């Protein structure tokens, strides 16, 4: 791992490059309030979303290591479980798009169709593989058309375990000189419960084993579901985050919509069991019909009133994901002004952020 001084120099180099390449509007074009400055319990934190996943195949040790070099404060693994009850890192339990499993004739018969959280999916699933079998696979870029540079690393890296993530985090320091944080997301908790592979107990066991035990420790457990967070609130003192999608509702609460959970009353209920709320970007600042950023909603202020830290997701540099005014061209894969977009949300009061490009997230925070 590079020394702190080299990491800072690397960010400075990114800043210099950004000053040359970014010629689209900056965040000041959006009228905002003072934002999160001065809020002690809501320090701006940059979270590497599945690692530096804009540059390396997501959920690989290489992606996490690069994120640490790029000065992320936390690394984020999404967790699913193997047949032999080992927690591993994948965005979904369907590994068709993120590994080379479809090219492996020895696993052809494992292809299956399942219903996950009400959606029928055909592919290969972690719960049908042992850890040893998963380790024989190699990771690949999930978005090769948008991220051809990352795709050049296809076939090089294994699927890591959560314990491997924790080992990396414990031996690493952030550019601020602090212990590297880790923020696992439990994926499809109620589905895995239904097939006898409950993940929550193992997540807590491993976090406690590696010294993450209370709210002072740099660890957060997150979920789009509600029941497992309520359960975890009784099992551990580690910080918890309720994730909120742009639409729909928690898979374990049929009939409940995320829109009802982001009202003032809904946020107060979340605060009874969670410390943070992870909001889809459009919940904080919806987009206008022309794709530009609209006016911020009240959700950030309402969450702060409920004493919840507000974490936004997911910030990505490619034009395909950016609001219109922050795009650099019509090329969906080209990078636009991600720094400007992030700063617009920080100025609206967002406290922390998930990004696939930690170097640019850090630059946005440092130059705001």
C-alpha positions in Angstrom: 0.0 0.0 0.0 1.3 3.5 -0.9 2.3 5.9 1.8 0.0 8.7 2.7 2.1 11.4 1.0 1.9 9.5 -2.3 -1.9 9.1 -2.0 -2.3 12.9 -1.5 0.0 13.6 -4.5 -2.2 11.2 -6.6 -5.3 13.2 -5.6 -3.6 16.4 -6.4 -2.7 15.1 -9.9 -6.4 14.1 -10.4 -7.4 17.6 -9.4 -5.0 19.1 -11.9 -6.3 16.9 -14.6 -9.9 17.7 -13.7 -9.3 21.4 -13.9 -8.3 20.9 -17.6 -10.9 18.4 -18.7 -14.1 19.5 -16.9 -15.7 22.4 -18.8 -19.3 21.7 -18.0 -21.3 23.7 -15.3 -20.3 23.5 -11.7 -22.4 22.9 -8.7 -22.8 26.6 -7.9 -25.3 26.8 -10.7 -27.8 25.2 -8.4 -29.2 27.4 -5.5 -28.5 25.4 -2.3 -28.4 25.8 1.4 -25.3 25.8 3.5 -25.0 22.0 3.3 -23.3 19.7 5.8 -20.3 21.8 6.9 -19.8 22.0 10.6 -22.0 19.0 11.5 -19.7 16.9 13.7 -21.7 13.7 13.5 -22.2 14.0 9.8 -18.6 14.3 8.5 -18.3 14.0 4.7 -17.3 10.4 4.0 -16.4 9.0 0.6 -17.5 5.3 0.2 -16.0 3.2 -2.6 -19.1 1.6 -4.1 -18.0 -2.1 -4.6 -14.5 -0.8 -4.6 -13.1 1.5 -7.3 -15.6 -0.1 -9.6 -15.3 2.5 -12.3 -11.7 1.3 -12.9 -11.6 -2.4 -11.9 -14.2 -5.2 -12.0 -16.5 -4.6 -9.0 -16.2 -6.6 -5.8 -12.6 -7.7 -6.3 -9.7 -7.2 -3.9 -8.0 -5.2 -6.7 -11.0 -2.8 -6.8 -10.8 -2.3 -3.0 -7.1 -1.8 -3.0 -7.3 0.8 -5.7 -10.1 2.6 -3.8 -7.9 2.7 -0.7 -5.1 4.2 -2.8 -7.6 6.8 -4.2 -8.3 7.9 -0.6 -11.7 6.4 0.0 -12.8 6.4 3.6 -14.8 3.2 3.4 -15.0 0.2 1.1 -18.4 -1.4 0.3 -18.9 -5.1 -0.3 -22.4 -6.4 -1.2 -22.8 -9.8 0.5 -24.5 -13.0 -0.6 -23.9 -16.5 0.6 -22.5 -19.8 -0.8 -24.0 -23.3 -0.5 -21.6 -24.0 2.3 -22.6 -20.8 4.2 -19.7 -18.5 3.4 -20.3 -14.8 2.9 -18.9 -13.6 -0.5 -18.9 -10.4 -2.4 -21.3 -10.1 -5.4 -23.8 -7.4 -6.3 -26.4 -10.1 -6.8 -26.6 -13.8 -6.0 -27.0 -14.2 -9.8 -23.3 -14.2 -10.9 -23.9 -14.5 -14.7 -22.9 -11.0 -15.4 -20.0 -10.6 -13.0 -18.1 -13.8 -13.5 -17.0 -16.2 -16.3 -19.4 -18.9 -15.0 -21.3 -19.0 -18.3 -18.1 -20.1 -20.1 -17.5 -23.0 -17.7 -18.9 -26.3 -19.1 -18.5 -28.0 -15.8 -21.1 -25.7 -14.4 -23.6 -25.6 -17.3 -26.1 -27.8 -15.4 -26.2 -25.3 -12.5 -28.1 -22.7 -14.7 -31.5 -22.3 -13.1 -34.6 -20.0 -13.0 -35.5 -18.6 -9.7 -37.8 -16.0 -8.2 -35.8 -13.5 -6.2 -37.8 -10.8 -4.4 -40.7 -11.3 -6.8 -38.7 -11.2 -10.0 -38.0 -14.3 -12.1 -34.3 -14.6 -13.0 -32.4 -17.2 -15.0 -28.7 -17.6 -14.4 -26.1 -19.1 -12.0 -26.5 -18.4 -8.3 -24.1 -18.3 -5.4 -26.2 -20.5 -3.2 -25.8 -23.4 -5.7 -21.9 -23.2 -5.4 -19.5 -24.1 -2.7 -16.8 -21.5 -1.9 -14.2 -23.7 -3.5 -16.2 -23.8 -6.7 -16.8 -20.0 -6.7 -13.0 -19.5 -6.1 -12.4 -21.3 -9.4 -14.3 -18.6 -11.3 -12.9 -15.3 -12.3 -14.5 -11.8 -12.1 -15.4 -9.7 -15.1 -16.6 -6.2 -15.7 -20.4 -5.8 -15.4 -20.6 -2.8 -17.8 -18.0 -3.5 -20.5 -19.5 -1.1 -23.1 -19.3 1.8 -20.6 -16.1 0.7 -19.0 -13.8 -1.0 -21.5 -10.7 -0.1 -19.5 -12.0 -2.0 -16.5 -12.9 -4.9 -18.9 -9.3 -5.4 -19.7 -8.9 -6.8 -16.2 -11.5 -9.5 -16.9 -10.3 -13.0 -15.8 -7.6 -11.8 -13.4 -9.4 -11.8 -10.1 -11.3 -14.2 -7.8 -14.5 -13.6 -6.0 -13.5 -12.5 -2.5 -15.0 -13.5 0.8 -16.2 -11.0 3.4 -13.5 -12.2 5.7 -10.9 -11.3 3.1 -12.5 -7.8 2.9 -12.2 -7.4 6.7 -8.6 -8.6 6.6 -7.8 -5.9 4.0 -9.6 -3.2 5.9 -7.9 -4.0 9.2 -4.4 -3.8 7.7 -5.1 -0.6 5.8 -5.3 3.1 6.7 -7.1 5.9 4.9 -5.3 8.9 3.5 -6.5 10.7 6.6 -4.5 8.3 8.7 -7.6 6.6 10.1 -8.5 2.9 10.0 -10.1 1.9 6.8 -13.9 1.7 7.1 -16.1 -1.0 5.8 -19.8 -0.9 5.0 -21.3 -4.3 3.9 -24.7 -4.5 2.4 -26.8 -7.6 3.1 -28.4 -8.6 -0.2 -31.8 -10.3 -0.4 -31.8 -11.2 3.3 -35.3 -12.6 3.4 -34.7 -14.7 0.3 -31.6 -16.2 1.8 -33.5 -16.8 5.1 -36.2 -18.7 3.1 -33.6 -21.2 1.8 -31.9 -21.8 5.1 -28.9 -19.5 4.5 -29.4 -16.6 7.1 -26.7 -14.1 6.6 -27.2 -11.6 9.5 -25.7 -13.8 12.2 -22.5 -14.4 10.2 -22.1 -10.7 9.3 -22.2 -9.8 13.0 -20.0 -12.6 14.0 -17.3 -11.6 11.6 -17.5 -7.9 12.3 -17.2 -8.6 16.0 -14.3 -11.0 15.4 -12.4 -8.3 13.6 -13.1 -5.7 16.3 -16.0 -3.8 14.9 -18.4 -3.8 17.8 -19.9 -0.3 18.4 -20.8 3.0 16.8 -17.3 4.4 17.3 -15.9 1.7 15.0 -15.6 2.4 11.2 -18.3 -0.1 10.2 -21.9 0.1 9.0 -24.3 -2.6 8.0 -26.8 -1.7 5.4 -29.9 -3.2 3.8 -32.9 -2.3 1.5 -35.0 -4.5 3.8 -36.4 -3.5 7.2 -36.7 -6.7 9.3 -33.1 -7.6 9.2 -32.0 -4.1 10.3 -34.5 -4.3 13.2 -33.0 -7.7 14.1 -29.5 -6.4 13.8 -30.3 -3.5 16.1 -30.8 -6.0 18.8 -27.7 -8.1 17.9 -25.0 -5.4 17.6 -24.0 -1.9 18.4 -22.4 -1.3 15.0 -24.0 1.5 13.0 -26.9 0.5 10.7 -28.2 2.1 7.4 -31.6 1.8 5.9 -31.3 1.9 2.1 -34.0 3.7 0.1 -34.5 3.0 -3.6 -36.0 5.5 -6.1 -39.1 3.3 -6.4 -40.8 0.2 -5.0 -40.4 -0.9 -1.4 -38.7 -3.3 0.9 -38.9 -6.9 -0.3 -39.8 -8.1 3.2 -42.6 -5.5 3.7 -45.2 -6.1 0.9 -47.4 -3.1 0.6 -44.9 -0.7 2.1 -43.4 1.9 -0.3 -40.1 3.7 0.1 -42.0 6.9 -0.5 -43.8 6.4 2.7 -40.6 5.7 4.5 -39.1 9.1 3.5 -41.8 11.2 5.0 -41.0 13.0 8.3 -42.9 10.3 10.2 -41.3 7.5 8.2 -37.8 8.8 8.8 -38.6 9.1 12.5 -39.5 5.4 12.5 -36.2 4.5 10.7 -34.3 6.4 13.3 -35.6 4.0 16.0 -33.4 1.2 14.5 -30.9 2.8 12.2 -28.3 5.5 12.3 -28.2 6.4 8.6 -30.4 6.5 5.6 -29.0 5.7 2.2 -31.0 7.6 -0.4 -31.2 7.1 -4.2 -30.1 10.4 -5.7 -33.4 11.2 -7.3 -35.1 11.0 -3.8 -32.9 13.9 -2.8 -32.8 16.0 -6.0 -35.2 14.8 -8.7 -34.4 15.4 -12.3 -36.4 17.7 -14.6 -38.0 16.5 -17.8 -34.9 17.6 -19.7 -32.6 15.5 -17.4 -31.2 18.4 -15.5 -31.2 18.5 -11.7 -34.4 19.9 -10.2 -35.1 21.4 -6.8 -34.0 19.5 -3.7 -36.8 17.8 -1.8 -37.2 18.2 2.0 -35.9 14.7 2.6 -32.4 15.7 3.6 -33.6 18.2 6.1 -36.2 15.8 7.4 -33.7 13.1 7.9 -31.4 15.4 9.8 -34.2 16.4 12.0 -34.6 12.7 12.8 -30.8 12.6 13.6 -30.1 10.4 10.6 -26.9 10.7 8.6 -27.8 11.1 4.9 -25.8 8.9 2.5 -26.4 9.3 -1.3 -26.0 6.7 -4.0 -24.6 6.1 -6.6 -22.3 8.7 -8.1 -20.7 7.6 -11.4 -18.6 9.6 -13.9 -19.9 8.3 -17.2 -22.3 10.6 -19.1 -24.8 7.8 -19.1 -25.4 8.3 -15.4 -25.0 12.1 -15.1 -27.6 14.9 -15.1 -27.7 16.6 -18.5 -25.9 19.8 -17.4 -22.9 17.7 -16.1 -22.4 15.7 -19.3 -19.3 16.4 -21.4 -20.7 15.0 -24.7 -23.2 12.7 -26.3 -20.9 9.7 -25.7 -22.5 7.6 -22.9 -19.2 6.1 -21.9 -17.2 9.4 -21.7 -16.6 11.0 -18.4 -18.5 14.2 -17.5 -18.3 16.5 -14.5 -18.9 14.1 -11.7 -17.2 16.5 -9.3 -19.9 19.1 -10.1 -22.7 16.7 -9.6 -21.4 15.5 -6.2 -20.9 19.1 -5.0 -24.5 20.0 -5.9 -25.7 17.2 -3.6 -23.2 18.1 -0.9 -24.4 21.7 -1.0 -28.0 20.4 -0.6 -26.9 18.8 2.7 -25.9 15.2 1.8 -23.4 14.0 4.3 -21.8 11.0 2.7 -21.7 9.4 -0.7 -21.2 6.1 -2.6 -19.2 6.4 -5.8 -17.7 4.1 -8.4 -14.9 6.7 -8.8 -13.4 7.3 -5.3 -10.7 9.6 -6.6 -13.3 12.0 -8.1 -15.5 11.7 -4.9 -12.5 12.8 -2.8 -11.7 15.6 -5.2 -15.3 16.9 -5.0 -15.1 16.9 -1.2 -11.7 18.6 -1.1 -12.5 21.3 -3.6 -16.0 22.1 -2.5 
